[in-house]
Amino acid sequence: MSQRSEIGALLNNYFGISGIKYRVGMKVINQNPFALEVERINQCMFVNQGQTIALVDQLSIAPTQHFSVPGELFEELTHKWIVTFSGTGINNLVFIYKEYV
């Protein structure tokens, strides 16, 4: 049995939109440096699971810390981030994103 969300029901009733479909993806970045290009994603999060400091466009994310970019309904982000790591140890930055399908 399929359930429609409350917002999905409202969109269908008032605007004839049958539903908003999206998928969640994940990439693990451990190369130094790395160019991360995204197109038409709605929101994303960077989670540093490594032992080194991750720099995302000069924003410093310490080990065990995270940074997120929220997205509003129907917003789409296209961007190219430059990811680098500083320090010694294991590089492991997890990029989690939501995109419409």
Buried (B, 14 or more C-beta within 10 A) or exposed (E): EEEEEEEBEEBEEEEEEEEBEBEEEEEEBBEBEBEBEBEEBBBBBBBBBBBBBBBBEEEEBEBEEBBEBEBEEEEEBEEEBEBBBEEEEEBBBBBBBBBBE
